[in-house]
Amino acid sequence: MTGEEAIELLERFRRGEVDAARVLQAFRGAPVAELGFATVDTHRGLRQGFPEVVFGQGKTPQQVAAITAELWKREGRVLVTRASAEHAAAVRRRFRRAVYHETARCLTLEKKALPKRPGTVAVLCAGTGDLPVAEEAAVTAEFMGNRVERVYDVGVAGLHRLLGRLEVVQQANVLVVVAGMEGALPSVVAGLVARPVIAVPTSVGYGASFGGIAALLGMLNSCGSGVTVVNIDNGFGAGFAAGQINALASENR
């Protein structure tokens, strides 16, 4: 249950549409569900405004399917990141409406899509090799109820490509900028916009990129103002943070 859903339930009680027993039942529920191999946080939506997200990597398909079923029963909305095709097949055997986003390696399942809030989140990436991380960020932000503008393959080796999409970039409330190699793109973007930039280093690159360490260090040492950096390949973290920032911006409007 999210905060909005709790408010809606209380409003229904005020209007006489549900009785006190139903309200008490909703709020008395244990904040966790024990599955033996996992302890599912069923109150995260109430605390943070979005349910627990399942990290699929390292979990068996059966475990992911069971956690998904529990969250579906409690929340009606599930996001699985780092999901494999095997994870997707196991979940889809139980929930045909589940959608597997192959490039993003994400699985989404919802009873009803969240309404899109005002404002946009722009997700940029330097090269096509960065697409899995960029799409993880984009799918996450979209699933949280944000409009997402994708601006892909606009790395600094061909800066004119970015300048050709500048109007879209500058209209966003927050930007997620994904890059491997030397990780220069977030610094360039930060110098062109008056909005927060969330930089995501990727593990894309040749030997001396050290699996994304070079891009990470470049972004941490950015001379661009307003650049925040997340972990290597952490598209989900960037997309979630961007969604929260856009939610605050829409509330202030």
Steps between C-alpha positions, in 0.01 A plus 500: 500500500639840401432826684255602229313171533484540880352848459248367247396225742450754781299724267277205410450435872407865553242473222357181653607277209702265724462417867748537786581129497627522142721797585640332810569184303700698245717673761541206738669284241855392581761722327674192356414173331723203587572268207780301663764608248387865500339751735286723282456860617128560454499852650765654277237653276345671803836633619661590167211537258603197291502127580811291555688434177631149433867462402495188286871433466609213726144378556353190340203537262280332760607744770435801278157363407408443866612847611316652204181313596518631857554860392225467240256379764591784739581788264365425151822636351839329461832601346778242463844623395789294364246246386606224262287334235465205741370732773252647254377159387440388860305816584300495176388145566311641800423850370439526127478880516861532618720687251865412445714792386786306345747784443442643848504152657190607694165336564191707574159392624215730598124491536469860385767736372577798721380832355785696345596801709591837342854559381745263337806295585759500223719192467810547286769253409832542325500188285286205397708278729360696795137422408438222759586738785317795343190291439505371858486864612229588248276203579536565875406868468207423268366228730504750786261727309738733316515605139839408357680650202769273359802665336736224396838471329603863555852452636773762492670348195217657299384792711275638224264208566434630852464859388233390253285377792575791732142629523374165630790474744456849642125456558543201734468541877787257561746315278656156524820493294657160432851452360789257496852547363635824656156602627510858366136544394349600840745792534406627155128471572532669840648803327195530274209466744369658822376169639640216715713252307529142626809343345519124448838346412482175306743212468520555124853565373841356418757368749601819680137584568533239779139388475359849545745631762642754254152637421407501869810700598450741210141567608594538867756761393259683268543876474130527410278641773207293622638158405421210732651158433357153565676164492634334185218363281236607756231615262230407751642725772524791261150448360348472847672816625398686185141392554505634855647833386238535229227420753621784722514735202143414399376551857659845512324593176 
